[in-house]
Amino acid sequence: MNTLKMKFLITIILSVCVFTPLFSQNSWDETFTALQKAENENNIELAESLLDKALNQAENTYGKKHQAYVLTLHLGVKLAFKSQDFEGGLELAQEELELMKEVSFDQQTQFYIQLLNYTAQLNLQLGNMEDAMLFSKDYMEVLNKENKNSLNHALAVYDYASLRYQNQENDALEYFQEALPMLNDYISQAGSQYLNSLYYVASLLQEKGELDKAANFYDKVIGITQDNNLQNSDLWKISAYQRALIYQENSQNDQAISFYEILKTQLENDQDTERDLYASTKNNLGVLYQKTGQTNKGESLLALSGDDLQSQLNSAAIAFNKGDYTTSLALYSMANDSLSIDTKEDSLQSVKILAQKALVYKQMGNLDSALQLLLSIDRNILKNISGESEEKAIAYKNTGDIYLDLANFDSAELYLNESLQQFEGNNKFKTEIEIQTRNSLGVLEQNRTNIDKATSYFTKNLQLIETTLGKQTVEYANTLNNLGSLSLENSDYDLAESYFKDA
């Protein structure tokens, strides 16, 4: 009897030992299946509770170094994007990355590639930009080896380029350019990424001063958005504005006016008139109207109601053009008083405003007041601003011009050369300052009767004007006249006649 009881007990114990793992395995399988269903159906609260349960069951049954535990972690990382628990998701992702080194299972490479992307996105959500770029690059490079030129590879290059762009890295442009042809191959699935890449390439080329190339990419963005009736999108509006700006900087005034007019109408139709883009569009359009002789239309746009800074500056410019110098001085003073030179941005804005105010004094014949104001700008503001800037170039040029009017050639040369050192002429506004500054240096050397040196300045200007502004411009004609005058002084009458005829 005792022997029978003993055999029966052993059988029961063995049965428990045999069936317990099977029961536990079924428990994890069931929980994991339920977790997948809850995640797919966006039942977040249920999914989070099932995740903890599935992790515990997987660990207790198989241990952490097992496919079941890793797959559960992976689903937990994916769930983090829906639950917005990015910190928790990153912890799960880091644990999964470590286990990937020790666990092997079917489709492990696919899960690893996906995990790199998840980890990059989680770091981005948490503001960990350096880590986001690191994992995004790893994800891109693995796809380059495992699935090159696939849709996922194209999107990975685009995502990495976007991170580099956000972090203002110099190589963002080359990654967007790499992504473009691949995204174009998947245009039906990655149309928005392709369109964004076109815009980013245009913007980065514009920053580099490669305006013609930038214009070509903006044209593509504008064409695609218009073909799809997306003129109310920010992408179309910003691209249209930048394209108009390039036309304006290239002195293609008619094309610039056309773009600004269309953009202004679109912004008004969308009741999108409270943003800076609308104010800048009206301001630039008003300036171009005045520049092309449409004075009344220009003034109606520039004379904006209100006491904001741009309104005061527009009104000051209008008063100056009308010869109302007293009003212009008052408005420039009001505009400058509204600024705080505690910030670099306001300081540079103040330099521009005060430099314009000095020009008003100069136009009134009050050269001493103009000079003292410009010297105070140099002493009180510019000395505290490091680096080069177009604001410095303007202030130094104006100071040099006044010294030139006063026949103080040494001081004039000093300030004009300071102006010339501020820029390389990468954009058209700076190019115009460069042309004006070099012209003043040419006049200075002409006054010193240094004919060869003066000729050198004017000749370099002529080449610069031809390549940037074109021959059919006032600047080109004036420079030809200056060279003609120098040739007369040098008794080279045939050459002088040639310059004057060309002018």
Secondary structure by P-SEA (a helix, b strand, c coil): caaaaaaaaaaaaaaaaacaaaaaaaaaaaaaaaaaaaaaacaaaaaaaaaaaaaaaaaaccccccaaaaaaaaaaaaacccccaaaaaaaaaaaaaaacccccccaaaaaaaaaaaaaaaaaaaacaaaaaaaaaaaaaaaaaacccccaaaaaaaaaaaaaaaaacccaaaaaaaaaaaaaaaaccccaaaaaaaaaaaaaaaaaacaaaaaaaaaaaaaaaaaaacccccaaaaaaaaaaaaaaaaacaaaaaaaaaaaaaaaaaaacccccaaaaaaaaaaaaaaaaacaaaaaaaaaccccccaaaaaaaaaaaaaacaaaaaaaaaaaaaaacccccaaaaaaaaaaaaaaaaaaaaacaaaaaaaaaaaaaaccccccccccaaaaaaaaaaaaaaaaacaaaaaaaaaaaaaaccccccaaaaaaaaaaaaaaaaaaaaacaaaaaaaaaaaaaaaaaaccccccaaaaaaaaaaaaaaaaacaaaaaaaaaaac
